[in-house]
Amino acid sequence: MMTKFVFILSVLAVVICTTFVFHLAKPAPQLSDAKEYYLASHNLLKNNTLYAGDLLTTKDFRLYSKRTLGYPVFLAFQWQNKRLVLLASLLFFILLFFVGLQFLRQHDTRSSSFLSYVLLFALHVALLVHTTFQIADLAITVIVTGIVAIHANYRITKPEKYRAMSILWALGLLLKPVFLPSLLLIPLALIYVKLQTARWRWIICLPLLVWFVGSFINFKNTGLYEYSSISTINFGQYNAKLMLANDQGVEAANHFTSSKAFEVPRTSASYRQYKKSVRQAALAAMQDHPLAYAKVHLIGMAKMLLDPGRFELYTFFGINDYRVSLTELAYGGKWEDVKAVLQQNSGVFITFLLLTFLALIKLFTFMFSLHRFTKLIFPLTVILYFLVITGPVGAARFMLPVSIVYLVIVVISGGWLTTFLFKNKRK
């Protein structure tokens, strides 16, 4: 047992130290969403206003609700000190390792599976590099992995299990609006838990309270009762735009998002019109090209499973080209341009290719678990939820919340696959 523990600590220490040395030697560029979170936290502290921009410049009304309350409050408790936040990211990374390990132990206790988990976790570049970016995604990953691990833990009583899962669910929504569609499942969850425990567990409605409070705060600022503007932004500037890039080319996609409907709203009235116009334009585009959108969405879901962290890897080494979207170029068929961007640094490009090959192996192994769906019905459903909700962008950072759950299932499936192959070999 002590040998395993020393091995764990050694691997984690080497991985973390290597990443932090690179980061301190040449700090990775700060992501735009990280800047917005810091501004939202600053405005909460100084102006008592949730606004993810500079209040002294012309206002963009989307920024009042673009970033949800949870992470700015977390930053405020760290006094917005970047070193404290970096330390917190390190703690989240370590915590996540052990939460994932706990989930694995509920299904597989073999030493070979333990070793596979440690090595795959150490090679999880998208997660590791996020320790040097904003850590809201790391916190969400801990929450989702925790929900799945608690659900799988047979030692916890059902009332305790549902209470803990509901609290984590609410915290998840507080951090990221990706949990919003899951609120529709609350009535079903209430009925299911009532049948399981013979009592109504109203704590399951806690995420609804978070939604209500968050929407009320935004209503006071913008006059619109909504939880987050990011859903409208993504619907138009990502989902519809990527579909048009694939169907009609990058130029048509850029023309679509440069239309009057996408003009930055500077007042409450113009924001109301923006929200309406963008939704109408995006919906009309998708209705005109339903098969093209279905294709892009499905490709995006597959890409989430295969992307080893291209954006994180290239951003970390400071060679990301923010002027173009590689996803748009790929959907538009401009593969030479994609190749030119990826090959700016041969070492990073080779690393990316090797990690992509590893992602293919992981996907093949994961597929082996699908015929045993009933044994992993809850974690597989959680993975499917995030794949569907966050497509068609299909980047590793959108897969991040369920990436450890996915990794653990790959390890479990690897054990099943090895057993299957050895049985056939003996025959």
C-alpha positions in Angstrom: 0.0 0.0 0.0 2.8 2.4 0.9 4.6 1.6 -2.4 1.5 2.6 -4.3 1.1 5.8 -2.4 4.7 6.8 -3.0 4.3 5.9 -6.6 1.2 8.2 -6.9 2.9 11.1 -5.2 6.0 10.7 -7.3 4.1 10.7 -10.6 1.9 13.7 -9.5 5.0 15.6 -8.3 6.9 15.1 -11.6 3.9 16.0 -13.8 3.0 19.1 -11.8 6.5 20.4 -11.3 7.3 20.0 -15.0 4.2 21.9 -16.0 4.8 24.7 -13.5 8.5 25.1 -14.4 7.4 25.6 -18.1 4.7 28.0 -17.0 7.0 30.1 -14.8 9.7 30.2 -17.4 7.3 31.4 -20.1 3.8 32.1 -18.7 1.0 31.0 -21.0 -1.2 33.8 -22.4 -4.2 34.5 -20.2 -7.4 33.3 -21.9 -10.2 35.7 -22.6 -12.7 33.9 -20.3 -10.1 34.1 -17.5 -9.8 37.8 -17.9 -13.6 38.1 -17.8 -13.8 36.1 -14.6 -11.2 38.3 -13.0 -13.1 41.5 -14.1 -16.4 40.0 -12.8 -14.7 39.3 -9.4 -13.2 42.8 -9.3 -16.5 44.4 -10.1 -18.2 42.4 -7.4 -15.7 43.5 -4.8 -15.4 47.1 -5.8 -18.8 48.0 -7.4 -21.1 45.3 -6.0 -22.0 44.4 -9.6 -21.6 41.2 -11.6 -20.1 42.4 -14.8 -17.4 40.6 -16.8 -15.9 43.8 -18.3 -14.6 47.2 -17.6 -17.4 49.4 -16.1 -15.5 52.6 -17.1 -15.8 51.8 -20.8 -18.8 51.5 -23.1 -20.9 48.6 -21.7 -21.6 45.3 -23.4 -24.8 44.1 -21.9 -23.9 40.5 -22.6 -21.2 40.7 -20.0 -23.6 41.2 -17.2 -24.7 37.6 -17.3 -22.0 35.9 -19.4 -20.0 34.7 -16.4 -22.0 33.1 -13.6 -21.5 34.0 -9.9 -19.6 31.0 -8.6 -16.1 31.4 -9.9 -15.9 35.3 -9.4 -16.9 34.7 -5.8 -14.2 32.1 -5.5 -11.6 34.5 -6.9 -12.8 37.2 -4.5 -12.0 34.8 -1.6 -8.5 34.4 -3.0 -8.2 38.2 -3.0 -7.7 37.8 -6.7 -4.1 36.8 -5.9 -2.9 34.8 -8.9 -0.4 32.8 -6.8 -3.1 31.7 -4.5 -5.3 30.8 -7.5 -2.4 28.8 -8.9 -2.0 27.0 -5.6 -5.8 26.3 -5.6 -5.5 24.9 -9.1 -2.8 22.5 -7.8 -5.0 21.4 -5.0 -7.9 20.8 -7.4 -5.7 18.8 -9.6 -4.6 16.5 -6.8 -8.1 16.2 -5.4 -9.4 15.3 -8.8 -6.9 12.5 -9.0 -8.1 10.9 -5.8 -11.8 11.4 -6.6 -11.3 9.6 -9.9 -9.3 6.9 -8.1 -12.2 6.4 -5.7 -14.6 6.0 -8.6 -12.2 3.4 -10.2 -12.0 1.4 -7.0 -15.8 0.9 -6.9 -15.5 -1.1 -10.2 -11.9 -2.4 -10.5 -9.2 -2.9 -7.8 -6.6 -4.7 -10.0 -3.0 -3.3 -9.8 -2.8 -3.2 -13.6 -5.9 -0.9 -13.7 -4.4 1.3 -11.0 -1.2 1.7 -13.0 -3.2 2.4 -16.2 -5.2 5.1 -14.4 -2.0 6.8 -13.0 -0.3 6.9 -16.4 -3.4 8.1 -18.3 -4.0 10.8 -15.8 -0.4 12.0 -16.1 -0.9 12.2 -19.9 -4.1 14.1 -19.6 -2.7 17.3 -21.1 -5.9 19.3 -21.4 -6.5 18.9 -17.7 -2.9 19.4 -16.6 -2.4 22.6 -18.6 -5.6 24.0 -17.2 -3.8 24.3 -13.9 -2.1 27.3 -15.4 -5.2 28.8 -17.0 -8.5 29.8 -15.2 -9.6 26.9 -13.0 -13.4 27.1 -13.2 -13.1 24.1 -15.6 -11.0 22.2 -13.0 -13.6 22.9 -10.3 -16.4 21.7 -12.6 -14.4 18.5 -13.3 -14.0 17.8 -9.6 -17.8 18.3 -9.1 -18.9 16.0 -12.0 -16.4 13.3 -11.1 -17.5 13.7 -7.4 -21.2 13.2 -8.4 -20.4 10.0 -10.3 -18.1 8.7 -7.6 -20.7 9.3 -4.9 -23.3 7.6 -7.0 -21.1 4.5 -7.4 -20.2 4.4 -3.7 -22.2 1.5 -2.1 -21.0 2.5 1.4 -23.0 5.7 1.5 -26.7 5.5 2.4 -29.2 6.6 -0.3 -30.4 9.7 1.6 -26.8 10.9 2.1 -25.9 10.0 -1.5 -28.8 12.1 -2.9 -28.1 15.0 -0.6 -24.4 15.2 -1.5 -25.2 14.8 -5.3 -27.8 17.6 -5.1 -25.3 20.0 -3.4 -22.7 19.2 -6.0 -25.2 19.7 -8.8 -26.1 23.1 -7.4 -22.5 24.1 -7.1 -21.9 23.0 -10.7 -24.7 25.2 -11.9 -23.3 28.1 -9.8 -20.0 27.7 -11.7 -21.1 26.9 -15.3 -24.4 27.3 -17.2 -23.7 24.0 -19.0 -25.8 22.4 -16.2 -28.9 24.5 -17.2 -30.6 21.9 -19.4 -30.3 19.3 -16.6 -32.8 21.3 -14.5 -35.5 19.8 -16.7 -34.6 16.4 -15.1 -35.4 17.6 -11.6 -39.1 16.4 -11.6 -37.9 13.0 -12.8 -35.1 12.9 -10.1 -37.6 13.8 -7.4 -40.0 11.0 -8.4 -37.1 8.5 -8.7 -35.7 9.3 -5.3 -39.2 9.2 -3.8 -39.5 5.6 -5.1 -36.0 4.8 -3.8 -36.3 6.2 -0.3 -40.1 6.4 0.3 -39.7 10.2 1.0 -39.7 13.4 -0.9 -36.1 14.8 -0.9 -36.6 18.5 -1.6 -32.9 19.2 -1.5 -32.9 17.9 -5.1 -34.5 21.3 -6.0 -31.4 23.2 -4.8 -30.2 23.8 -8.3 -33.5 25.5 -9.1 -32.8 27.9 -6.2 -29.4 28.7 -7.7 -31.0 29.3 -11.1 -33.7 31.6 -9.5 -31.1 33.7 -7.6 -28.7 34.0 -10.5 -31.5 34.9 -12.9 -32.9 37.5 -10.5 -29.4 39.2 -10.2 -29.2 39.4 -14.0 -32.7 40.7 -14.2 -31.8 43.6 -12.0 -28.8 44.5 -14.2 -30.3 43.9 -17.7 -34.0 43.7 -17.4 -34.0 40.2 -18.8 -34.7 37.2 -16.6 -32.0 34.8 -17.7 -29.3 32.8 -16.0 -26.5 33.3 -18.6 -26.1 35.0 -21.9 -23.5 32.4 -23.0 -26.2 30.1 -24.3 -27.3 32.8 -26.8 -23.7 33.6 -27.7 -22.8 30.0 -28.3 -26.0 29.3 -30.3 -25.3 32.0 -32.8 -21.5 32.4 -32.8 -20.5 28.8 -32.5 -23.3 26.3 -33.4 -24.8 28.2 -36.3 -21.5 29.6 -37.5 -19.7 26.3 -37.5 -22.6 24.7 -39.5 -22.4 27.5 -42.1 -18.6 27.1 -42.3 -19.0 23.5 -43.1 -21.9 23.9 -45.5 -21.0 27.2 -47.3 -17.5 28.0 -46.3 -15.6 30.2 -43.8 -16.5 33.4 -45.6 -20.2 32.7 -45.4 -19.9 31.9 -41.7 -18.0 35.2 -41.1 -20.6 37.1 -43.1 -23.4 35.5 -41.0 -21.9 36.7 -37.6 -21.1 40.2 -38.9 -24.7 40.9 -39.7 -26.7 43.5 -37.8 -28.3 40.8 -35.5 -24.9 40.3 -33.9 -24.2 43.9 -33.1 -22.9 44.4 -29.5 -25.9 45.5 -27.3 -25.1 48.7 -25.5 -28.4 49.2 -23.7 -31.0 47.1 -22.0 -33.4 47.5 -24.9 -30.8 46.7 -27.5 -29.7 43.6 -25.5 -33.3 42.4 -25.5 -33.4 42.8 -29.3 -29.9 41.2 -29.6 -31.1 38.1 -27.8 -34.2 37.8 -29.9 -32.4 38.5 -33.3 -29.5 36.1 -32.7 -31.8 33.3 -31.7 -34.0 33.8 -34.7 -31.1 34.1 -37.1 -29.4 31.0 -35.7 -32.6 28.9 -35.6 -33.5 30.0 -39.2 -30.0 28.9 -40.4 -30.3 25.5 -38.7 -33.8 25.0 -40.1 -32.6 25.8 -43.6 -29.8 23.3 -43.2 -30.9 20.6 -40.8 -28.7 17.8 -42.2 -25.7 20.0 -42.2 -26.2 20.9 -38.6 -26.8 17.3 -37.6 -23.5 16.4 -39.3 -21.5 19.2 -37.6 -23.0 18.3 -34.2 -22.2 14.6 -34.5 -18.7 15.4 -35.8 -18.2 17.8 -32.8 -19.2 15.1 -30.4 -16.7 12.6 -31.9 -14.1 15.3 -31.9 -14.5 15.9 -28.2 -13.6 12.3 -27.6 -10.5 12.5 -29.9 -9.1 15.9 -29.2 -6.2 15.5 -26.7 -6.1 19.2 -25.9 -4.9 20.9 -29.1 -6.0 24.4 -27.9 -4.5 24.0 -24.4 -1.2 22.6 -25.8 -0.6 25.2 -28.4 -1.8 28.1 -26.1 0.5 26.9 -23.3 3.5 27.1 -25.5 2.4 30.5 -26.9 2.0 29.4 -30.5 -1.8 29.6 -30.8 -3.2 31.7 -33.6 -6.2 33.6 -32.2 -7.0 35.3 -35.5 -8.5 32.1 -37.0 -10.6 29.2 -35.7 -9.0 25.9 -36.7 -12.4 24.3 -36.3 -14.0 26.7 -38.8 -11.1 26.1 -41.2 -11.5 22.4 -40.9 -15.2 22.5 -41.4 -14.6 24.8 -44.4 -12.2 22.3 -45.9 -9.1 24.5 -45.7 -6.8 21.7 -44.5 -3.6 23.4 -45.8 -4.3 26.3 -43.5 -4.9 24.0 -40.6 -1.7 22.1 -41.3 0.3 25.4 -41.5 -1.0 26.5 -38.1 -0.4 23.1 -36.4 3.1 22.7 -37.8 4.5 26.0 -36.5 6.4 24.1 -33.8 7.5 20.6 -34.8 8.0 19.3 -31.2 4.5 20.4 -30.1 3.0 19.0 -33.4 4.6 15.6 -32.8 3.4 15.6 -29.2 -0.1 16.5 -30.5 0.0 13.6 -33.0 1.1 11.1 -30.3 -1.6 12.2 -27.9 -4.2 12.0 -30.7 -3.1 8.4 -31.3 -3.5 7.7 -27.6 -7.0 9.3 -27.8 -7.9 6.8 -30.6 -6.8 3.9 -28.4 -8.8 5.2 -25.5 -11.9 5.6 -27.7 -11.6 2.1 -29.0 -11.2 0.8 -25.5 -14.2 2.9 -24.3 -16.4 1.5 -27.1 -15.8 -2.0 -25.6 -17.7 -0.9 -22.5 -20.9 0.0 -24.3 -22.2 -3.6 -24.5 -22.0 -3.6 -20.7 -24.0 -0.4 -20.5 -26.2 -1.5 -17.6 -23.1 -1.7 -15.3 -22.1 1.8 -16.0 -25.4 3.4 -17.0 -25.1 6.5 -14.8 -21.5 7.6 -15.7 -22.2 6.9 -19.4 -25.3 8.9 -19.3 -23.4 11.8 -17.7 -20.8 11.6 -20.5 -23.5 11.6 -23.2 -25.2 14.6 -21.6 -22.0 16.7 -21.9 -21.2 15.4 -25.4 -24.7 16.5 -26.6 -24.9 19.8 -24.8 -21.5 21.1 -25.7 -21.3 20.0 -29.3 -20.6 20.9 -32.1 -17.5 22.9 -31.0 -15.9 19.6 -30.0 -12.8 20.8 -28.1 -11.1 19.0 -25.2 -11.9 21.9 -22.8 -15.6 21.2 -23.3 -15.0 17.5 -22.6 -13.0 18.4 -19.5 -15.9 18.1 -17.0 -16.4 14.4 -17.8 -12.9 13.6 -18.9 -11.9 11.8 -15.7 -15.1 9.8 -15.7 -14.3 8.9 -19.3 -10.7 8.0 -18.4 -11.9 5.7 -15.6 -14.3 4.0 -17.9 -11.5 3.5 -20.4 -9.4 1.9 -17.6 -12.3 -0.4 -16.6 -13.0 -1.3 -20.2 -9.3 -2.0 -20.7 -9.6 -4.6 -17.9 -12.6 -6.2 -19.5 -11.0 -6.1 -22.9 -7.8 -7.8 -21.6 -9.8 -10.5 -19.9 -11.8 -11.0 -23.1 -8.7 -11.3 -25.3 -6.9 -13.7 -22.9 -10.0 -16.0 -22.7 -10.2 -16.2 -26.5 -6.5 -16.8 -26.7 -6.7 -19.8 -24.3 -9.5 -21.3 -26.3 
